[in-house]
């Protein structure tokens, strides 16, 4: 997706009510962290490696190592 398409999709997702569960499969962590999400589940090779709030995901050591490039 182009940056403009990502921005448009992000705005569309933000209009969905908090009482609705949505599934987003994305490698764009800026997109994911830019949404007001209650819970994020992170997969690596089909296995759950972390689950929690955006803050929990940002500080999770496995997520940082695999996806954010820092330890």
C-alpha positions in Angstrom: 0.0 0.0 0.0 1.1 3.5 -0.7 1.6 5.9 2.3 -1.6 7.7 1.2 -3.5 4.4 1.2 -2.2 3.5 4.7 -3.2 6.9 6.0 -6.7 6.5 4.6 -7.1 3.0 6.0 -5.8 4.2 9.4 -8.5 6.9 9.4 -11.2 4.4 8.4 -10.1 2.0 11.2 -10.3 4.8 13.7 -14.0 5.3 12.9 -14.8 1.7 14.0 -16.5 1.6 17.4 -14.5 0.3 20.4 -17.1 -2.5 20.9 -16.0 -4.1 17.6 -13.1 -6.5 17.3 -11.0 -6.1 14.2 -8.0 -8.2 12.9 -5.2 -6.3 11.2 -2.3 -8.2 9.8 0.5 -5.7 9.2 4.2 -5.3 9.3 3.9 -1.5 9.6 4.3 -1.0 13.3 4.0 2.7 13.0 0.4 2.1 11.7 -0.4 -0.4 14.5 1.0 1.9 17.2 -0.8 4.9 15.7 -4.2 3.3 16.3 -6.0 3.4 19.6 -5.9 -0.3 20.3 -6.7 -2.1 23.5 -4.8 -5.3 22.8 -2.2 -6.3 20.2 -1.1 -9.9 19.5 2.3 -10.3 17.9 3.1 -13.5 15.9 6.5 -14.7 14.7 6.5 -17.7 12.3 2.8 -18.4 13.3 3.5 -18.4 17.0 2.3 -15.9 19.5 5.3 -14.2 21.1 3.5 -11.3 22.9 0.1 -10.0 23.7 -1.0 -6.9 25.5 -1.4 -3.2 25.4 0.5 -1.1 22.9 2.8 0.0 25.7 3.4 -3.7 26.7 4.2 -4.6 23.1 6.7 -1.7 22.7 8.7 -2.8 25.7 8.5 -6.6 25.2 12.1 -7.9 24.8 11.1 -10.5 22.1 9.2 -8.0 20.0 12.0 -5.5 20.3 14.6 -8.0 19.2 12.6 -9.5 16.3 10.6 -6.5 15.0 12.1 -3.3 16.3 15.7 -4.2 16.0 16.8 -3.4 19.5 17.4 -5.5 22.6 
